[in-house]
Amino acid sequence: MKYLLKNCFILSLFLILASACSEDDEKTTDIRDQAVGTYNYTMEFAYVENGEIIPFEDDEDDERTGTFIVSKNPNDDKKIDFSEGGKIAFSASKIAAAKNGFTFDVPSQTVNDKEMGTITISGFEMFQLETTLYNGIYWASDKKFQVAFQTTYQGHTILIGIEAVKAK
């Protein structure tokens, strides 16, 4: 009988201790960590006419390449910054975990473009994950961003799509 009581006591003590060590005690990971780094990007342009997306003609002006530095925004844990040349090019917010990385929005913001000057951009829902469209997706397995936003330039709606792959 003493043996049974002793084992019941040890089992009860173990269960109490095990339940006290919950998931809250574990350090949570920041999903942005997987995406921090340097990325080589290709930027493509299109315009909207009568509700239809029309890519710019194949010439030197329809594509731009470069390098972004992606970093966690220090003031908002649901935001990342894309920098180029030491300056923030644009920011993404509302980061949410997805099956293979995360999704995000590009909120309305004023940016300086080397070709168009100072413009206001806002996200464009272009990338589909399951049944929902997003402004941007980070694919962890491919270490790749896909981002879309829009602006108005000389009275026309211009769409800008970016694909950025992590530099090796």
Summary of the structure (lengths in Angstrom):
residues: 168
radius of gyration: 23.3
end to end distance: 65.9
largest distance: 89.2
contacts: 427
relative contact order: 0.17
helix: 18%
strand: 55%
